[in-house]
Amino acid sequence: MMFGLRVSALAMGVAFVVAGAVTPASAQSLQWGLWGEPPERGVRSNLGASPTIIKPTELSQGGGRPSISPKTPQTTSFQNGFAPGSIVIDTAGRKLYYTLSKSSAYVYPIAVGKQGFAWTGVERVSRIEDWPDWIPPAEMRQRKPGLPVRMTGGLRNPLGAKAIYLGNTLYRIHGTNDSKSIGSASSSGCFRMHNEHVVHLAEHVNASTTVYVMKRLPTSGIVMPPVVAVKKAPEPEAPQAQPAQPDAQAPAPEATPPSEAAPVAPKDQGI
């Protein structure tokens, strides 16, 4: 009888082993869960880990460069005193006007500089570039670590299909890969346009085109070019008359040094 009990116990042990070998994965996981699941191999705890240092990519690819067809914007009534073929930017209205005559202009929706980055002035178009590379200034890369040092032109590039450079600055009228930003104040001083619109505008401008960046346009009347004030050096004061003295020569008046021009604040350049 004792031998029979040993045989039965042995048979039951074999049955449990076989059952464990054929237990499905879900059931095995349940068994591990009941007894305490072992930690996964190769997984380290992030507790106490040093923060990740984001290193900028030296060169980033901007993606494809498809052919962008120009799109003609609306023509609007625009009473103005600018020469035909001028660009007038209404920063507050977030619109760009290309004057066709003294009474009409193309009008394009644009994005302008965000608070602290908006500016006004007069510049001339210096060059136009298709699918330009983007080189974020050091100041921008400090504000946004992880930006590439350089990105080639393409659909992922924030300068879009074309860039119209203004004077010797890095400010541009350019396309964008973020059409939703058009109509907002979100750039770092540049003026963004839809790619189709900037391609159309570039067909009408050249190196002689004058660009007027104005804070806001008058709500009525004729829009006139801004008056650029020229600071003049003060004239030297006339010497006061001195009584004649024998054997004495009147001292010559000291020359008034010319006034120094006010330094121009550096522009934060970006997109």
Order of alpha helices (4+ residues) and beta strands (2+ residues): alpha-alpha-beta-beta-beta-beta-beta-beta-beta-alpha-beta-beta-beta-beta-beta-alpha-beta
